[in-house]
């Protein structure tokens, strides 16, 4: 893996080479190489490659988020809730959350390989037979210590009448200030349907201290305050949240 610094952005771009990355033995002839993970900068999805030896079958399981799989090599069989379908190279599956499924190598003599993507960094796997449950990002080399649990700063902001457009423009201008801040991962603005002057700004941080001691102690915080101060009615109500459950 090689990293490519990007000017003005806290995170780095990466080139990931599967043959140079650690793999996890899944048992029964399956082996997984995680690619984009939270430790490597993922903010909204996870992906990787699983190789199947001839005849290999992984256990029936389900995820709490949607999954898509592309066959990269060989011939496969996918079992989606009891419906078995043969797959060939570049055939692609989409399986919604909480639907039991698994993949098999259809050949007894040739290897098979799939590329998988989960629709959230909080994806989990539950084995149907045993009930064993784990986070995808913690199954792989590095385990829990190698993954990143995002803390979300949520700021509820009331905007002065007639200043909604100016406020939204100021938030867009402020986004680069956050993107270059240490530990900042995501930046999302939402507007209330029922109360159009009410907004919610959600910033994902690698830790609370990245926000409270890092960003708040930086020169950029004054620039941030200056951009929005003319548009807001009072100080934002700020809280920090951590993930508890993604059900689907």
C-alpha positions as CSV (number, residue, x, y, z in Angstrom):
1,X,0.0,0.0,0.0
2,X,1.3,3.5,-0.8
3,X,-0.2,6.8,0.4
4,X,-0.5,9.9,-1.7
5,X,-0.8,13.2,0.3
6,X,-3.5,15.6,-1.0
7,X,-2.8,19.3,-0.4
8,X,-5.4,20.9,1.9
9,X,-7.0,17.6,3.0
10,X,-6.3,15.8,6.2
11,X,-6.7,12.3,4.8
12,X,-4.5,10.7,2.2
13,X,-5.3,9.0,-1.0
14,X,-4.0,5.4,-1.2
15,X,-2.9,2.8,-3.8
16,X,-3.8,-0.7,-2.4
17,X,-2.1,-3.7,-3.9
18,X,-3.9,-6.9,-2.7
19,X,-0.8,-9.1,-3.1
20,X,1.1,-6.8,-0.6
21,X,-1.6,-6.7,2.0
22,X,-2.3,-9.1,5.0
23,X,-5.0,-11.6,4.5
24,X,-7.5,-13.4,6.9
25,X,-8.0,-17.1,6.7
26,X,-11.9,-17.5,6.7
27,X,-11.6,-21.3,7.0
28,X,-13.1,-23.9,4.6
29,X,-10.7,-22.8,1.9
30,X,-11.6,-19.1,1.8
31,X,-9.2,-16.2,2.3
32,X,-10.0,-12.5,2.5
33,X,-7.8,-9.4,1.8
34,X,-9.5,-6.3,3.2
35,X,-8.9,-3.2,1.0
36,X,-10.7,0.0,1.9
37,X,-11.2,0.0,5.7
38,X,-11.7,2.6,8.4
39,X,-8.1,2.4,9.3
40,X,-7.3,3.2,5.7
41,X,-9.7,6.1,5.5
42,X,-13.1,4.7,4.7
43,X,-16.0,6.8,5.8
44,X,-19.1,5.3,4.1
45,X,-18.2,1.8,2.7
46,X,-15.9,-1.2,3.1
47,X,-14.5,-3.4,0.4
48,X,-12.1,-6.3,-0.2
49,X,-11.4,-9.5,-2.1
50,X,-12.1,-13.1,-1.0
51,X,-10.4,-16.0,-2.7
52,X,-12.0,-19.5,-2.7
53,X,-10.0,-22.6,-3.2
54,X,-11.6,-25.3,-5.5
55,X,-14.8,-26.4,-3.9
56,X,-14.7,-23.9,-1.1
57,X,-17.9,-22.8,0.6
58,X,-18.3,-20.1,3.3
59,X,-21.1,-20.3,5.9
60,X,-24.6,-19.0,5.4
61,X,-24.7,-15.5,7.0
62,X,-26.3,-12.1,6.9
63,X,-25.3,-8.5,7.2
64,X,-27.0,-5.4,8.7
65,X,-26.4,-3.4,5.6
66,X,-26.6,-3.9,1.8
67,X,-23.8,-5.8,0.1
68,X,-22.7,-6.0,-3.5
69,X,-20.3,-8.7,-4.9
70,X,-18.6,-9.0,-8.3
71,X,-17.1,-12.3,-9.4
72,X,-13.5,-11.5,-10.5
73,X,-12.3,-15.0,-11.3
74,X,-13.8,-18.5,-11.9
75,X,-17.3,-19.7,-11.6
76,X,-19.4,-19.3,-8.4
77,X,-22.7,-20.2,-6.9
78,X,-24.6,-17.7,-4.7
79,X,-27.3,-18.9,-2.3
80,X,-29.6,-16.0,-1.5
81,X,-32.1,-17.2,1.1
82,X,-32.3,-20.6,-0.3
83,X,-32.3,-19.6,-4.0
84,X,-29.1,-20.9,-5.7
85,X,-27.8,-19.1,-8.8
86,X,-24.7,-19.8,-10.9
87,X,-22.4,-16.8,-11.5
88,X,-19.6,-16.2,-13.9
89,X,-16.8,-13.5,-14.2
90,X,-18.2,-10.0,-13.8
91,X,-21.7,-11.2,-12.7
92,X,-22.7,-8.9,-9.8
93,X,-25.0,-9.4,-6.9
94,X,-26.9,-7.0,-4.7
95,X,-28.2,-8.4,-1.4
96,X,-30.2,-6.1,0.9
97,X,-29.6,-6.1,4.6
98,X,-30.7,-9.1,6.8
99,X,-31.1,-11.6,4.0
100,X,-29.2,-14.9,4.5
101,X,-26.7,-15.7,1.8
102,X,-23.4,-17.2,1.0
103,X,-21.0,-17.9,-1.9
104,X,-19.4,-21.1,-3.2
105,X,-16.7,-22.0,-5.7
106,X,-18.6,-24.0,-8.3
107,X,-15.4,-25.7,-9.5
108,X,-13.6,-28.6,-7.9
109,X,-10.4,-27.8,-9.7
110,X,-10.1,-24.0,-10.3
111,X,-9.9,-21.1,-7.9
112,X,-12.6,-18.5,-7.6
113,X,-12.4,-14.9,-6.4
114,X,-15.0,-12.2,-5.5
115,X,-14.8,-8.4,-4.8
116,X,-17.2,-7.3,-2.1
117,X,-18.5,-4.0,-0.9
118,X,-20.6,-3.2,2.2
119,X,-22.7,0.0,2.2
120,X,-21.5,1.1,5.6
121,X,-18.4,1.2,7.7
122,X,-20.6,-0.2,10.5
123,X,-21.3,-3.4,8.6
124,X,-21.6,-6.6,10.6
125,X,-21.7,-10.3,9.8
126,X,-24.0,-12.9,11.7
127,X,-23.5,-16.6,11.0
128,X,-26.9,-18.2,10.6
129,X,-26.0,-21.6,12.1
130,X,-24.1,-20.4,15.2
131,X,-25.3,-16.9,15.7
132,X,-21.7,-15.6,15.9
133,X,-21.7,-11.9,15.3
134,X,-18.9,-9.4,14.5
135,X,-18.1,-6.1,12.8
136,X,-16.6,-6.6,9.4
137,X,-13.9,-4.0,10.1
138,X,-12.8,-5.9,13.2
139,X,-12.5,-9.4,11.6
140,X,-9.4,-8.5,9.6
141,X,-5.7,-8.0,10.4
142,X,-5.4,-5.2,13.0
143,X,-8.7,-6.2,14.6
144,X,-10.6,-3.8,16.9
145,X,-7.4,-1.8,17.5
146,X,-6.9,-1.2,13.8
147,X,-10.4,0.0,13.0
148,X,-11.7,3.5,13.7
149,X,-15.0,4.3,15.5
150,X,-16.2,7.6,14.2
151,X,-17.5,10.1,16.8
152,X,-20.2,12.4,15.3
153,X,-20.4,16.0,16.4
154,X,-24.0,17.1,15.9
155,X,-24.7,20.8,15.9
156,X,-28.3,22.0,15.9
157,X,-28.4,25.5,14.3
158,X,-31.2,28.0,14.0
159,X,-30.8,30.5,11.2
160,X,-32.1,34.1,11.2
161,X,-35.1,34.8,8.9
162,X,-34.1,35.4,5.3
163,X,-30.5,34.2,5.9
164,X,-31.0,30.6,4.8
165,X,-29.3,30.9,1.5
166,X,-26.4,32.9,2.9
167,X,-26.0,30.3,5.7
168,X,-25.9,27.4,3.3
169,X,-23.3,29.2,1.1
170,X,-21.2,29.9,4.2
171,X,-21.3,26.2,5.2
172,X,-20.1,25.2,1.8
173,X,-17.3,27.7,2.0
174,X,-16.4,26.4,5.5
175,X,-16.2,22.8,4.4
176,X,-12.5,22.9,3.4
177,X,-11.6,24.2,6.9
178,X,-12.9,21.0,8.4
179,X,-11.6,18.7,5.6
180,X,-8.0,19.8,6.4
181,X,-8.5,19.4,10.2
182,X,-6.8,16.5,11.9
183,X,-9.2,13.6,12.5
184,X,-12.1,15.0,10.4
185,X,-13.8,12.3,8.3
186,X,-17.2,13.6,7.2
187,X,-19.1,16.8,6.9
188,X,-22.9,16.8,6.3
189,X,-25.5,19.6,6.5
190,X,-29.2,18.7,6.8
191,X,-32.2,21.1,6.8
192,X,-35.5,20.5,8.7
193,X,-38.6,19.9,6.5
194,X,-41.0,21.1,9.2
195,X,-38.9,24.1,10.4
196,X,-36.8,25.4,7.4
197,X,-34.8,27.7,9.7
198,X,-33.5,24.7,11.6
199,X,-30.4,22.9,10.4
200,X,-28.3,20.0,11.6
201,X,-24.5,20.0,10.9
202,X,-22.9,16.6,11.4
203,X,-19.1,16.3,11.4
204,X,-17.5,12.9,11.8
205,X,-14.3,12.8,13.9
206,X,-11.8,10.1,14.7
207,X,-12.0,11.2,18.4
208,X,-13.8,13.9,20.5
209,X,-10.4,15.5,21.2
210,X,-9.8,16.0,17.5
211,X,-12.8,18.3,17.6
212,X,-12.7,19.8,21.1
213,X,-8.9,20.3,21.5
214,X,-7.8,20.1,17.9
215,X,-10.2,22.1,15.7
216,X,-11.5,24.3,18.4
217,X,-7.9,25.2,19.3
218,X,-6.8,26.0,15.7
219,X,-6.8,29.2,13.8
220,X,-9.5,27.8,11.5
221,X,-12.1,27.9,14.2
222,X,-12.2,31.8,14.1
223,X,-12.6,31.7,10.3
224,X,-15.5,29.2,10.8
225,X,-17.2,31.4,13.3
226,X,-16.8,34.4,11.1
227,X,-18.4,32.7,8.1
228,X,-21.6,31.8,10.0
229,X,-22.0,34.4,12.7
230,X,-24.1,36.8,10.6
231,X,-26.6,34.1,9.8
232,X,-27.3,32.2,13.0
233,X,-29.7,33.0,15.9
234,X,-27.6,32.2,18.9
235,X,-25.0,29.6,19.6
236,X,-25.4,26.1,18.1
237,X,-26.4,23.3,20.4
238,X,-23.6,20.8,20.1
239,X,-23.4,17.1,21.2
240,X,-21.2,14.2,20.3
241,X,-22.6,10.7,19.5
242,X,-21.0,7.3,18.9
243,X,-22.5,4.5,16.9
244,X,-24.7,1.9,18.7
245,X,-26.7,0.0,16.1
246,X,-27.2,-0.1,12.3
247,X,-30.2,-2.5,11.8
248,X,-30.5,-2.0,8.0
